[in-house]
Amino acid sequence: MPVMPTAHDILQHIFGYPAFRGRQAEIIDQVVRGGDALVLMPTGGGKSLCFQIPALLRRGVAIVVSPLIALMQDQVEMLTQLGIRAALLNSTVDRETARATQARLFADELDLLYVAPERLMTDRFLALLDGLAEGGRLALFAIDEAHCVSQWGHDFRPEYLQLSAIHQRHPDVPRIALTATADEATRKEMIERLGLSEARIFISSFDRPNIRYSVVEKEQPRRQLLDFLAPRQGESGIVYCLSRKKVEETAQWLNTQGYAALPYHAGLEAVTRSAHQRRFLREDGLVIVATIAFGMGIDKPDVRFVAHLDLPKSLEAYYQETGRAGRDGEPAEAWMTYGLQDVALQRARIEESAASEEQKRLETQKLSALLGYAESARCRRVVLLHYFGEESQPCGNCDACLNPPQCWDGTVAAQKALSAVFRTGQRFGVNHLIDVLTGRETPKTRDYAHQRLSTWGVGADIAAADWRGIFRQLAAAGFLRVDMGEYGALKLTPATRPILKGEQRIELRRRPLPSPARKDKAPRRADFTADLDPAARAIFERLRQWRLEAARKQGVPAYVILNNKTLKSIAARRPQTQDELLAIHGVGEARRGRYGKDILTLIAAS
């Protein structure tokens, strides 16, 4: 009898990796033995292996539920490169191909089948699963992006609520639910709605140490974005905006500034969206300007930055969106600019929604956590990981660590600001209030006779830009709210009373100033091949060109052939034989068989 391969055998010989990372081995063992698992693992942490390897060790086919067509296509192309039998069924598949795929299922010719949740829950497909189960041909169910089941999450997909039905129909088939992010509330919701109360829960560290986090006060956002992008010309990245109109305008403007930028939002035709996404995945140096409609499951490893021109909806959303950067483990950056208007827009979105009061309360809590992150004087990473229940030490790789903000006793300044809001009748926006506090006469202050107020000019010793930061921090902390119905009028909340009565002290952050002494610590990315000798660098470039041509012939992204890290290892070690090539991280037997001759010929000719 042939000896059954182990999980490590498959990892090494098929995927080309020498060892498991983190808790991968535990998770795989749990599923192979027939147990359920809930896996919370950061983007780039190796979630896919946790169901792909069990699919190869258990009898039958693994059914992988995925919400995104592009992600399915990428995964199937990647697995096919490795010699693994994989297929997909979704709305892009024609009837003839779907019939052929179903025939392969019952002929035991598939290891993994990727399915959209809408397709999975049709009577026709459920009947197909019943037929597979009768023959013992169902290996496992994998539910990717499992946070989509959360009705209070930003990526909610109604079809995910029905997925518990597959366990009711096939209780003996193990399930693995996976997500890159979930706070405590979402975690509980996934367990409840997917019926995973008996599942083992595996929580990996949420830390992405290669990502540098920065938040700046919104002043001239386009100029600030250009300043951020300038040293990153030619790199792939994502710029998130809140509205479709802003996405279109920003993409068009970036193109006039010399950046190859494409818009992406739900209002574009499906064909255009798909074309833009495929270009981003297959080409280098493109910038996608997008709403949150873009990104979930994007597998492109060399996204070097994610920039937010508007405040995201929650810290969880922010973590997931920024997590699309640096999947290859190389340095990447998460940059965000926000201002008082962003706070107002997000609060208005919550208040004006048709959601229940309980849901509004939860969304307000999530927004408050995000604002706390943005205004924190502590290490960004410490605040971010604490939100997910993980304690850590200052990272030394965020703006707060590299240029620590100064804090000061802002109690008196806060009292002046809040008093100005009260004395002017809670009817004016921040610009007018700053005019009152600094004693700056304008037609508007004269019309309302605000020079007669006791708060007129009491803040003349503080610059207008600093007052803007004070008002923003007061709004972020919940002492002020912005009334969008009255042109951004600031209004007091009940929380202000202790401050106005002198019963509560408040600490504020000073506006950060550029520090020439810290220029050497400004975010920058070292040349990926800087540590290679000249000959190896030349080989690396020739390998990249060969890979590009191979990818074009096959119609797949270049990283599906071999990623940059693997190409760099080949260039550095210059293998001379097929066995030496197989020892390279990320090659594997199928890739060696498919590309080994070309690679060794290229090296020999160098």
C-alpha positions as CSV (number, residue, x, y, z in Angstrom):
1,M,0.0,0.0,0.0
2,P,1.2,3.5,-0.8
3,V,2.2,5.6,2.2
4,M,-0.2,8.5,2.8
5,P,1.5,11.8,2.7
6,T,1.6,14.0,5.8
7,A,0.5,17.6,6.0
8,H,4.2,18.6,6.1
9,D,4.9,16.4,3.0
10,I,2.3,18.4,1.1
11,L,3.5,21.7,2.5
12,Q,7.0,21.0,1.3
13,H,6.6,19.1,-1.9
14,I,3.5,20.8,-3.4
15,F,3.6,24.3,-1.9
16,G,7.4,24.5,-1.6
17,Y,7.5,25.8,2.0
18,P,9.9,24.2,4.5
19,A,7.8,24.7,7.7
20,F,4.4,25.8,9.0
21,R,3.9,29.3,10.4
22,G,2.1,30.1,13.7
23,R,-0.8,27.7,14.4
24,Q,-1.2,26.4,10.9
25,A,-0.2,22.9,11.8
26,E,-2.7,22.8,14.7
27,I,-5.6,24.1,12.6
28,I,-4.9,21.6,9.8
29,D,-4.8,18.7,12.2
30,Q,-8.1,19.8,13.7
31,V,-9.8,19.8,10.3
32,V,-8.2,16.6,9.0
33,R,-9.4,14.8,12.1
34,G,-13.0,15.9,11.3
35,G,-13.3,18.8,13.7
36,D,-14.7,22.3,13.1
37,A,-12.5,25.4,13.4
38,L,-12.9,29.1,13.5
39,V,-9.7,30.8,12.4
40,L,-8.8,34.5,13.0
41,M,-5.6,35.2,11.2
42,P,-4.2,38.4,9.7
43,T,-4.0,39.0,6.0
44,G,-0.9,37.4,4.6
45,G,-0.8,35.0,7.6
46,G,-1.4,31.9,5.5
47,K,-5.2,31.2,6.0
48,S,-5.7,29.4,2.7
49,L,-3.3,26.6,3.5
50,C,-5.4,25.8,6.6
51,F,-8.1,24.4,4.3
52,Q,-6.2,23.6,1.1
53,I,-3.9,21.0,2.8
54,P,-6.8,19.3,4.6
55,A,-8.6,19.1,1.2
56,L,-5.7,17.1,-0.1
57,L,-5.6,14.8,2.9
58,R,-9.3,14.0,3.3
59,R,-11.3,11.9,0.8
60,G,-13.5,13.9,-1.6
61,V,-13.7,17.5,-2.6
62,A,-13.5,20.6,-0.4
63,I,-16.3,23.1,-1.0
64,V,-14.9,26.7,-0.5
65,V,-17.4,29.5,0.0
66,S,-16.0,32.8,-1.2
67,P,-17.8,36.1,-1.7
68,L,-15.6,37.5,-4.4
69,I,-15.3,36.3,-8.0
70,A,-11.8,37.8,-8.4
71,L,-10.5,36.0,-5.3
72,M,-11.9,32.7,-6.5
73,Q,-10.2,33.1,-9.9
74,D,-6.8,34.0,-8.3
75,Q,-7.0,31.0,-5.9
76,V,-7.9,28.5,-8.7
77,E,-5.1,29.9,-10.9
78,M,-2.6,29.6,-8.1
79,L,-3.6,26.0,-7.2
80,T,-3.6,25.0,-10.8
81,Q,0.0,26.2,-11.0
82,L,0.8,23.9,-8.1
83,G,-0.8,20.9,-9.9
84,I,-3.8,20.9,-7.5
85,R,-7.2,20.0,-9.1
86,A,-9.3,23.1,-8.5
87,A,-12.3,24.8,-10.2
88,L,-14.9,27.4,-9.5
89,L,-18.6,27.9,-10.0
90,N,-20.0,31.5,-10.0
91,S,-21.9,33.9,-12.3
92,T,-19.0,34.2,-14.7
93,V,-19.0,30.5,-15.6
94,D,-21.0,29.5,-18.7
95,R,-23.4,26.6,-18.7
96,E,-21.1,24.2,-20.6
97,T,-18.2,24.8,-18.2
98,A,-20.5,24.4,-15.2
99,R,-21.7,21.0,-16.5
100,A,-18.1,19.9,-17.1
101,T,-17.1,21.0,-13.6
102,Q,-20.0,19.0,-12.1
103,A,-19.0,15.9,-14.1
104,R,-15.4,16.3,-12.7
105,L,-16.9,16.4,-9.2
106,F,-18.6,13.0,-9.5
107,A,-15.6,11.5,-11.3
108,D,-13.4,12.4,-8.3
109,E,-11.3,14.7,-10.4
110,L,-11.5,17.8,-8.1
111,D,-9.8,18.5,-4.8
112,L,-11.3,22.0,-4.2
113,L,-14.3,23.7,-5.7
114,Y,-14.8,27.4,-5.0
115,V,-18.4,28.5,-4.9
116,A,-20.2,31.8,-4.5
117,P,-22.6,31.7,-1.5
118,E,-25.6,32.5,-3.8
119,R,-24.8,29.5,-5.9
120,L,-24.2,27.2,-2.9
121,M,-27.7,27.8,-1.4
122,T,-29.7,27.1,-4.5
123,D,-31.8,23.9,-4.5
124,R,-29.9,22.6,-7.5
125,F,-26.5,22.9,-5.8
126,L,-27.7,21.6,-2.4
127,A,-29.0,18.5,-4.2
128,L,-25.6,18.2,-5.9
129,L,-24.0,18.3,-2.4
130,D,-26.4,15.6,-1.2
131,G,-25.3,13.4,-4.1
132,L,-21.6,13.9,-3.2
133,A,-22.3,13.2,0.5
134,E,-24.0,9.9,-0.3
135,G,-20.8,8.7,-2.0
136,G,-18.6,10.0,0.8
137,R,-17.1,12.6,-1.6
138,L,-17.4,15.7,0.7
139,A,-14.1,16.4,2.3
140,L,-14.9,19.7,4.1
141,F,-16.6,23.1,3.9
142,A,-14.4,26.2,4.1
143,I,-16.2,29.5,4.7
144,D,-13.8,32.2,3.7
145,E,-14.3,35.9,4.8
146,A,-16.6,34.6,7.5
147,H,-17.1,38.0,9.0
148,C,-19.5,38.6,6.1
149,V,-22.1,36.9,8.3
150,S,-22.1,39.8,10.7
151,Q,-25.2,42.0,10.1
152,W,-23.5,44.9,11.8
153,G,-20.3,44.6,9.8
154,H,-19.2,46.7,6.9
155,D,-18.9,43.7,4.6
156,F,-22.2,42.0,5.4
157,R,-23.5,39.6,2.8
158,P,-27.1,38.4,3.4
159,E,-26.4,35.0,1.8
160,Y,-23.9,34.2,4.5
161,L,-26.8,34.0,7.0
162,Q,-28.0,30.8,5.3
163,L,-24.7,28.9,5.5
164,S,-25.6,27.2,8.8
165,A,-28.0,25.1,6.7
166,I,-25.1,23.2,5.1
167,H,-24.1,21.9,8.6
168,Q,-27.7,20.8,9.3
169,R,-27.7,18.8,6.1
170,H,-24.2,17.4,6.5
171,P,-23.3,17.4,10.2
172,D,-20.4,15.0,9.8
173,V,-18.5,17.1,7.3
174,P,-16.0,19.4,9.1
175,R,-16.2,23.1,8.6
176,I,-13.5,25.8,8.8
177,A,-14.5,29.4,8.9
178,L,-11.8,32.0,8.3
179,T,-11.4,35.8,8.6
180,A,-8.6,38.3,8.7
181,T,-10.3,40.4,11.4
182,A,-13.1,40.3,13.9
183,D,-13.7,42.1,17.1
184,E,-15.4,40.4,20.1
185,A,-18.9,41.2,18.9
186,T,-18.3,40.0,15.4
187,R,-16.6,36.9,16.7
188,K,-19.7,36.0,18.8
189,E,-21.9,36.6,15.9
190,M,-20.0,34.3,13.6
191,I,-20.1,31.5,16.1
192,E,-23.9,32.0,16.6
193,R,-25.0,32.4,13.0
194,L,-22.7,29.7,11.6
195,G,-23.5,27.3,14.4
196,L,-19.8,27.0,15.4
197,S,-20.4,26.6,19.2
198,E,-18.4,23.3,19.1
199,A,-15.6,24.6,16.9
200,R,-12.1,25.2,18.2
201,I,-11.2,28.8,18.0
202,F,-7.7,29.7,16.7
203,I,-6.7,33.4,17.1
204,S,-3.3,34.4,15.7
205,S,-1.6,37.7,16.4
206,F,-3.2,40.6,14.6
207,D,0.1,42.4,14.3
208,R,1.4,43.3,10.9
209,P,4.9,44.6,11.9
210,N,5.9,45.4,8.3
211,I,3.1,48.1,8.0
212,R,3.9,51.6,9.2
213,Y,0.8,53.5,10.4
214,S,0.5,57.3,10.2
215,V,-2.5,59.7,10.7
216,V,-2.3,63.4,9.8
217,E,-4.7,66.2,10.3
218,K,-6.6,67.0,7.2
219,E,-5.6,70.5,5.9
220,Q,-5.1,70.4,2.2
221,P,-5.8,66.7,1.5
222,R,-4.8,66.6,-2.2
223,R,-1.5,68.3,-1.5
224,Q,-1.0,66.0,1.5
225,L,-1.7,62.9,-0.6
226,L,0.8,64.1,-3.2
227,D,3.4,64.6,-0.6
228,F,2.8,61.1,0.7
229,L,2.9,59.6,-2.8
230,A,5.9,61.5,-4.1
231,P,8.6,59.0,-2.8
232,R,6.4,56.1,-3.9
233,Q,6.1,56.8,-7.6
234,G,5.8,53.6,-9.5
235,E,4.6,51.5,-6.6
236,S,1.2,49.8,-6.4
237,G,-1.3,51.1,-3.8
238,I,-4.9,51.8,-2.9
239,V,-6.4,55.2,-2.0
240,Y,-9.8,54.9,-0.2
241,C,-12.5,57.6,-0.5
242,L,-15.9,57.7,1.1
243,S,-18.0,58.6,-2.0
244,R,-18.2,57.5,-5.6
245,K,-17.9,61.1,-6.8
246,K,-14.7,61.6,-4.8
247,V,-13.3,58.4,-6.2
248,E,-13.8,59.5,-9.8
249,E,-12.5,63.0,-9.2
250,T,-9.4,61.8,-7.2
251,A,-8.5,59.2,-9.8
252,Q,-8.8,61.7,-12.7
253,W,-6.7,64.2,-10.7
254,L,-4.0,61.7,-9.9
255,N,-3.6,60.9,-13.6
256,T,-3.0,64.6,-14.3
257,Q,-0.3,64.5,-11.6
258,G,1.6,61.7,-13.3
259,Y,0.2,58.7,-11.4
260,A,-1.5,55.8,-13.3
261,A,-4.8,55.7,-11.3
262,L,-8.0,53.8,-11.9
263,P,-11.4,54.3,-10.1
264,Y,-13.3,51.5,-8.5
265,H,-16.8,51.7,-6.9
266,A,-20.1,49.9,-7.0
267,G,-21.6,52.5,-9.4
268,L,-19.3,51.5,-12.3
269,E,-20.5,48.9,-14.8
270,A,-19.5,45.4,-13.8
271,V,-17.3,45.0,-16.9
272,T,-15.4,48.2,-16.0
273,R,-14.9,47.2,-12.4
274,S,-13.6,43.8,-13.4
275,A,-11.3,45.2,-16.0
276,H,-9.8,47.7,-13.5
277,Q,-9.4,45.1,-10.8
278,R,-7.6,42.7,-13.2
279,R,-5.3,45.5,-14.4
280,F,-4.4,46.3,-10.8
281,L,-3.6,42.6,-10.1
282,R,-1.6,42.1,-13.2
283,E,0.3,45.4,-13.7
284,D,2.9,47.0,-11.6
285,G,2.8,50.6,-10.3
286,L,-1.0,51.1,-10.6
287,V,-3.0,53.1,-8.0
288,I,-6.6,52.1,-7.4
289,V,-8.8,54.8,-6.0
290,A,-11.8,53.1,-4.4
291,T,-14.7,53.0,-2.1
292,I,-14.9,50.1,0.4
293,A,-16.4,48.1,-2.5
294,F,-12.8,47.3,-3.5
295,G,-10.4,45.1,-1.6
296,M,-11.8,42.2,0.3
297,G,-9.8,39.1,-0.6
298,I,-7.4,41.0,-2.9
299,D,-4.4,38.7,-3.1
300,K,-1.9,41.0,-4.7
301,P,1.3,40.6,-2.5
302,D,3.1,43.8,-3.5
303,V,0.7,46.5,-2.5
304,R,3.1,49.0,-1.0
305,F,0.6,51.5,0.5
306,V,-3.0,52.0,1.5
307,A,-4.1,55.7,1.9
308,H,-7.4,56.9,3.4
309,L,-8.5,60.3,2.3
310,D,-11.6,59.9,4.4
311,L,-12.3,58.3,7.8
312,P,-13.3,54.6,7.5
313,K,-16.4,53.3,9.3
314,S,-14.7,51.6,12.1
315,L,-11.3,50.5,13.5
316,E,-12.2,47.0,12.3
317,A,-12.8,48.3,8.7
318,Y,-9.6,50.3,8.9
319,Y,-7.6,47.3,10.0
320,Q,-8.9,45.2,7.2
321,E,-8.5,47.9,4.5
322,T,-4.9,48.7,5.6
323,G,-4.2,44.9,5.7
324,R,-4.2,44.8,1.9
325,A,-0.7,46.4,2.0
326,G,2.5,44.4,2.4
327,R,1.1,40.8,2.0
328,D,4.6,39.8,0.9
329,G,6.1,40.8,4.3
330,E,8.1,43.7,2.8
331,P,7.8,47.2,4.3
332,A,4.4,48.9,3.5
333,E,2.5,51.9,4.8
334,A,-0.9,52.8,6.0
335,W,-1.6,56.6,5.8
336,M,-4.7,58.4,6.7
337,T,-5.8,62.0,6.8
338,Y,-9.0,63.1,8.7
339,G,-10.7,66.2,10.0
340,L,-13.7,67.4,11.9
341,Q,-15.9,67.1,8.8
342,D,-15.1,63.3,8.6
343,V,-16.3,62.9,12.2
344,A,-19.5,64.8,11.3
345,L,-20.2,62.7,8.2
346,Q,-19.7,59.4,10.0
347,R,-21.9,60.4,12.9
348,A,-24.6,61.6,10.5
349,R,-24.4,58.3,8.6
350,I,-25.2,56.5,11.8
351,E,-27.9,58.8,13.0
352,E,-29.7,58.9,9.6
353,S,-29.6,55.2,8.9
354,A,-32.6,53.0,9.2
355,A,-30.8,50.7,11.6
356,S,-32.1,49.7,15.0
357,E,-31.2,51.8,18.1
358,E,-29.0,48.9,19.3
359,Q,-27.1,48.7,16.0
360,K,-26.7,52.5,16.0
361,R,-25.3,52.3,19.5
362,L,-22.8,49.6,18.5
363,E,-21.7,51.6,15.4
364,T,-21.3,54.7,17.5
365,Q,-19.0,52.7,19.9
366,K,-17.0,51.5,16.9
367,L,-16.6,55.0,15.5
368,S,-15.5,56.2,18.9
369,A,-12.8,53.6,19.0
370,L,-11.6,54.7,15.6
371,L,-11.5,58.3,16.7
372,G,-9.6,57.3,19.8
373,Y,-7.0,55.6,17.6
374,A,-6.7,58.7,15.3
375,E,-6.3,61.1,18.3
376,S,-4.2,58.9,20.5
377,A,-0.8,60.1,21.6
378,R,0.2,56.4,22.2
379,C,1.8,54.0,19.7
380,R,-0.7,53.3,16.9
381,R,0.0,49.6,16.9
382,V,-0.6,49.3,20.7
383,V,-4.0,51.0,20.3
384,L,-5.0,48.9,17.3
385,L,-4.0,45.6,18.7
386,H,-5.6,46.4,22.1
387,Y,-8.9,46.8,20.2
388,F,-8.6,43.2,19.2
389,G,-7.8,42.1,22.7
390,E,-4.0,41.8,22.1
391,E,-1.5,43.6,24.3
392,S,1.8,44.8,22.9
393,Q,4.7,47.1,23.3
394,P,5.4,50.4,21.4
395,C,6.5,49.3,17.9
396,G,8.9,52.0,16.9
397,N,7.4,51.9,13.4
398,C,4.5,54.4,13.5
399,D,4.2,58.1,13.4
400,A,3.5,58.3,17.2
401,C,6.7,56.3,18.0
402,L,8.9,58.0,15.4
403,N,7.7,61.5,16.2
404,P,6.0,61.4,19.6
405,P,3.2,64.0,20.0
406,Q,3.4,66.3,23.0
407,C,0.4,66.5,25.3
408,W,-0.7,69.4,27.4
409,D,-3.3,70.3,30.0
410,G,-6.1,71.6,27.7
411,T,-8.8,72.0,30.3
412,V,-8.8,75.9,30.2
413,A,-8.7,75.9,26.4
414,A,-11.5,73.3,26.3
415,Q,-13.6,75.4,28.6
416,K,-13.1,78.4,26.3
417,A,-14.0,76.4,23.2
418,L,-17.1,74.9,24.8
419,S,-18.1,78.3,26.2
420,A,-17.9,79.9,22.7
421,V,-20.2,77.2,21.4
422,F,-22.7,77.9,24.1
423,R,-22.5,81.7,24.0
424,T,-23.0,81.8,20.2
425,G,-26.2,79.7,20.6
426,Q,-24.8,76.4,19.3
427,R,-25.6,77.5,15.7
428,F,-22.1,78.0,14.1
429,G,-19.4,75.9,12.6
430,V,-15.7,75.7,13.6
431,N,-14.4,78.6,11.4
432,H,-16.8,81.1,13.0
433,L,-16.1,79.9,16.5
434,I,-12.3,80.3,15.9
435,D,-13.0,83.9,14.7
436,V,-14.8,84.6,18.0
437,L,-12.1,83.0,20.1
438,T,-9.2,84.8,18.4
439,G,-11.1,88.1,18.1
440,R,-11.0,88.2,14.3
441,E,-13.6,90.6,13.0
442,T,-15.6,89.5,9.9
443,P,-18.9,90.6,8.4
444,K,-20.5,87.6,10.1
445,T,-19.2,88.3,13.6
446,R,-20.3,92.0,13.2
447,D,-23.8,90.9,11.9
448,Y,-24.3,88.8,15.0
449,A,-22.6,91.3,17.3
450,H,-20.4,88.6,18.7
451,Q,-17.7,91.1,19.7
452,R,-19.9,91.7,22.7
453,L,-19.6,88.2,24.0
454,S,-17.5,87.3,27.0
455,T,-15.6,84.8,24.9
456,W,-14.6,87.3,22.3
457,G,-10.8,87.1,21.8
458,V,-10.2,85.0,24.9
459,G,-8.2,82.6,22.8
460,A,-6.1,85.0,20.9
461,D,-2.9,83.4,22.3
462,I,-3.7,80.2,20.5
463,A,-3.2,80.0,16.7
464,A,-6.3,79.3,14.5
465,A,-4.8,76.0,13.3
466,D,-4.3,74.9,16.9
467,W,-7.9,75.8,17.7
468,R,-9.1,73.6,14.8
469,G,-7.2,70.7,16.4
470,I,-8.8,71.4,19.8
471,F,-12.3,71.4,18.4
472,R,-11.5,68.2,16.4
473,Q,-10.3,66.4,19.6
474,L,-13.3,67.6,21.6
475,A,-15.6,66.2,18.9
476,A,-13.7,63.0,18.7
477,A,-13.9,62.6,22.5
478,G,-17.7,63.1,22.4
479,F,-17.9,66.5,24.1
480,L,-19.2,68.1,20.9
481,R,-21.3,66.9,18.0
482,V,-21.6,68.3,14.6
483,D,-25.1,69.0,13.3
484,M,-25.0,68.4,9.5
485,G,-28.5,69.8,9.2
486,E,-27.2,73.2,10.3
487,Y,-24.2,73.5,8.1
488,G,-21.8,71.9,10.5
489,A,-23.0,73.7,13.6
490,L,-21.2,72.5,16.7
491,K,-23.4,71.5,19.7
492,L,-22.6,70.6,23.2
493,T,-23.3,67.1,24.6
494,P,-24.1,66.2,28.2
495,A,-20.5,65.1,28.7
496,T,-19.4,68.8,28.7
497,R,-20.9,69.7,32.0
498,P,-18.0,68.4,34.3
499,I,-15.5,70.3,32.1
500,L,-17.4,73.6,32.1
501,K,-17.9,73.3,35.9
502,G,-14.2,72.6,36.4
503,E,-14.7,69.1,37.8
504,Q,-12.9,67.3,35.0
505,R,-9.4,67.8,33.5
506,I,-8.7,67.1,29.9
507,E,-5.4,66.4,28.2
508,L,-5.0,67.4,24.5
509,R,-2.4,66.6,21.8
510,R,-0.4,69.5,20.3
511,R,-0.3,69.8,16.6
512,P,2.8,67.9,15.4
513,L,5.5,70.0,13.8
514,P,7.9,68.7,11.1
515,S,11.1,67.8,12.8
516,P,14.3,68.0,10.6
517,A,16.1,65.8,13.3
518,R,13.8,63.0,12.4
519,K,14.1,63.1,8.6
520,D,16.2,60.0,8.7
521,K,13.3,58.2,10.2
522,A,10.8,59.3,7.5
523,P,9.0,56.3,6.0
524,R,10.9,54.8,3.1
525,R,11.3,51.4,1.6
526,A,14.7,49.9,0.9
527,D,15.4,48.6,-2.6
528,F,14.1,45.0,-2.5
529,T,17.3,43.7,-4.2
530,A,19.8,45.9,-2.4
531,D,21.4,43.0,-0.6
532,L,22.1,41.1,-3.8
533,D,25.4,41.3,-5.6
534,P,25.4,42.9,-9.1
535,A,25.3,39.5,-10.9
536,A,22.4,38.3,-8.8
537,R,20.5,41.5,-9.4
538,A,20.9,41.1,-13.1
539,I,19.5,37.5,-12.8
540,F,16.6,38.8,-10.7
541,E,15.6,41.3,-13.4
542,R,15.9,38.6,-16.1
543,L,13.7,36.3,-14.1
544,R,11.1,39.0,-13.7
545,Q,11.0,39.6,-17.4
546,W,10.7,35.8,-18.0
547,R,7.9,35.6,-15.4
548,L,6.1,38.6,-17.0
549,E,6.1,36.9,-20.4
550,A,5.0,33.5,-18.9
551,A,2.1,35.3,-17.1
552,R,1.0,37.1,-20.2
553,K,0.9,33.8,-22.2
554,Q,-1.2,32.2,-19.5
555,G,-3.4,35.2,-18.8
556,V,-2.6,35.2,-15.0
557,P,-1.0,37.7,-12.6
558,A,2.8,37.5,-12.5
559,Y,2.8,36.6,-8.8
560,V,0.8,33.4,-9.6
561,I,3.8,32.1,-11.5
562,L,6.3,32.8,-8.7
563,N,6.4,35.7,-6.2
564,N,9.2,38.2,-5.9
565,K,10.6,36.6,-2.8
566,T,11.0,33.3,-4.5
567,L,12.6,35.0,-7.6
568,K,15.0,36.8,-5.3
569,S,16.0,33.5,-3.6
570,I,16.6,31.9,-7.0
571,A,18.8,34.8,-8.0
572,A,20.8,34.8,-4.8
573,R,21.4,31.0,-4.7
574,R,21.7,30.4,-8.4
575,P,20.6,26.7,-8.4
576,Q,22.4,24.5,-11.0
577,T,20.2,21.4,-10.8
578,Q,16.5,20.5,-10.5
579,D,17.0,19.3,-6.9
580,E,18.7,22.6,-5.9
581,L,15.8,24.5,-7.5
582,L,13.3,22.4,-5.5
583,A,15.0,23.5,-2.3
584,I,14.1,27.1,-3.0
585,H,11.3,28.5,-0.8
586,G,8.0,28.6,-2.8
587,V,9.0,26.4,-5.7
588,G,7.4,23.0,-5.1
589,E,7.4,20.0,-7.4
590,A,4.7,21.2,-9.9
591,R,6.4,24.5,-10.4
592,R,9.8,22.8,-10.8
593,G,8.3,20.5,-13.4
594,R,6.6,23.4,-15.3
595,Y,9.3,26.1,-15.1
596,G,12.5,24.4,-13.9
597,K,14.1,23.9,-17.3
598,D,13.5,27.6,-18.3
599,I,14.8,28.9,-15.0
600,L,18.0,26.8,-15.0
601,T,18.7,27.7,-18.7
602,L,18.3,31.4,-17.8
603,I,20.7,31.1,-14.9
604,A,23.3,29.1,-17.0
605,A,23.2,31.8,-19.7
606,S,23.8,34.6,-17.1
